[in-house]
Amino acid sequence: MEVIEALENRIKKLQDWEWEAKEAKDYPACLYLYGAILYFKQFLEELKNEAM
C-alpha cells in the first residue's frame, strides 16, 4: 500500500506542476504533464485492481 500512496502523492505533485505551467502559459509543458498524469492514473488504477 505504500507504493499506492506514493503514486497518489506523485500524481498530486504532477497536477500542481501542471497548474503552474498553465499559469506560466507553458503549453508544451502542460501537455507533457497531462500525459504523465494520465499514465500514472492508469497505472494506479491497475495497481489498485491487482491489490483487491
C-alpha positions as CSV (number, residue, x, y, z in Angstrom):
1,M,0.0,0.0,0.0
2,E,3.0,2.3,0.4
3,V,3.5,2.2,-3.3
4,I,-0.1,3.3,-4.0
5,E,0.2,6.2,-1.5
6,A,3.5,7.3,-3.0
7,L,2.0,7.2,-6.5
8,E,-1.1,9.2,-5.4
9,N,1.2,11.8,-3.9
10,R,3.3,11.9,-7.1
11,I,0.1,12.4,-9.2
12,K,-0.9,15.3,-6.9
13,K,2.6,16.9,-7.4
14,L,2.3,16.5,-11.2
15,Q,-1.1,18.2,-11.1
16,D,0.4,21.1,-9.1
17,W,3.2,21.4,-11.7
18,E,0.6,21.3,-14.5
19,W,-1.3,24.1,-12.8
20,E,1.9,26.2,-12.5
21,A,2.7,25.5,-16.2
22,K,-0.8,26.7,-17.1
23,E,-0.3,29.9,-15.1
24,A,3.0,30.5,-16.9
25,K,1.3,29.7,-20.3
26,D,3.9,27.0,-21.0
27,Y,1.6,24.9,-23.0
28,P,4.1,22.2,-24.2
29,A,4.8,21.5,-20.5
30,C,1.1,21.3,-19.8
31,L,0.6,18.7,-22.4
32,Y,3.6,16.7,-21.3
33,L,2.5,16.8,-17.6
34,Y,-1.1,16.0,-18.6
35,G,0.1,12.9,-20.4
36,A,2.2,11.8,-17.4
37,I,-0.8,12.3,-15.1
38,L,-3.0,10.2,-17.3
39,Y,-0.3,7.5,-17.5
40,F,0.2,7.4,-13.7
41,K,-3.6,7.4,-13.0
42,Q,-4.0,4.4,-15.3
43,F,-1.1,2.6,-13.6
44,L,-2.6,3.5,-10.2
45,E,-5.9,2.0,-11.2
46,E,-4.3,-1.2,-12.4
47,L,-2.3,-1.5,-9.1
48,K,-5.5,-1.0,-7.1
49,N,-7.3,-3.6,-9.1
50,E,-4.5,-6.1,-8.6
51,A,-4.4,-5.4,-4.9
52,M,-8.0,-6.4,-4.5
